[in-house]
Amino acid sequence: MVTGVIIRIEKVSGKFAQDKDIAREIRQTRLIPALKKKQDVALDFSGVEDATQSFIHALITEPIRDFGIEVLDKVVFKECNETVRKIVEIVVDYMQHEDEKEDT
């Protein structure tokens, strides 16, 4: 159970999380500030039926680049349906490969 910040994605994005501007606002005003305070964060996707890869990318790539892939130990993707979970996995996998490229 997360004892830090819970961000309910559906409340700001609706059932289809697609707006990159909304993702950026969540990232800048809620996600990154919580991570800077070393808080755990739950990205709660309850009620979200689908999301675009660009939404997830806009939400989590900057924190991964700024804090390293280990930041995902502080972030929980909660209540993701199969579709959303696969998109999150694609973005995370892409970022892990980006990180590996920078290390070489």
N, C-alpha and C positions, 0 to 999 in steps of 0.2 A: 504494500500500500504506500502511495506517495504522500509524504507529509509536507510537501512544499506547495508549489503553485499548480493549480488545475486550470487549464485553458480549454474551454468548451468550443471546439471548432464550429459546430453546427450553429451556435448562437450568432456567429459573425459571418459565416460563409453560406449558411443554408444547407440544404441536403446535397448539393453538388458543389464541392469545394474546387473552384476553378479560377477565382480572381486573384492574380498574383499581387495586386495592390493590397488586398486584405491580408494575404500571407505575409507580405513585407511589414505591414503594420503590426501584426501579431508578433513577428520576429523582433522588430525594433522596440516595441513598447512593453512587451510582456516576457518573451522567451529569453532574449539576451540579458535584459536587466536581472532576471531571476538567476540565470547561470553565473553572472558576475558576482552575485551574492552567494554563490555556491549552493543554491537551493535546487532540490529535485523538481522536475517539471513533468506533469502529465499532460500530454496532448490528447484530449478526450474527443474521439471521433464518433461518439454516440449520436445517432440520427443522421450521420453523413452516409449517403448511399454510394457516392462516387467522388473521386477527386482526380484532378489532372496531375500529370507528372510535373508540369511547370509550377503548380501550386505547392506541392510537396518540396520541390527543389527550392523555390523562393522561401519556404518556411525554414528549412534546416541546413542548407549548404553553407551559409555564412557562419552560423555557429560551429559547424564542423571545421571549417577552414580556420576560424579564429581560435578555437579551443582544442582542436585535434579530434580525431575520430573517437577518442575516449569520452568525449562529451556525451555520447549516446548512453553511457552508464548512468547519466543524470537525467535522461529524458526517456519517458515511457510513452509508447503509442498505445493508447487505451481504447478498447471497444472498436477496433478496426474490423470491418467486414473483410471478406476474402479479397475483394477488388482493391480496397484501399491498402490492405496489408501488402499486396503484391507491388503496388506502386511505391510504397515506402521502401520495400526491399530493393527495388530497382535503383532508386535514388541513393540509398545507403551504399549499395554495392558499387555504384558509379563513383561515389565519393571515396570509398576505400581504395579503388584503383587509382584515382587521382592522387591520393596520399602516397601510394606506392611509387608512382611515377616521379613525384617530387623528391623521394628518398634516394633515387638512383642517380 
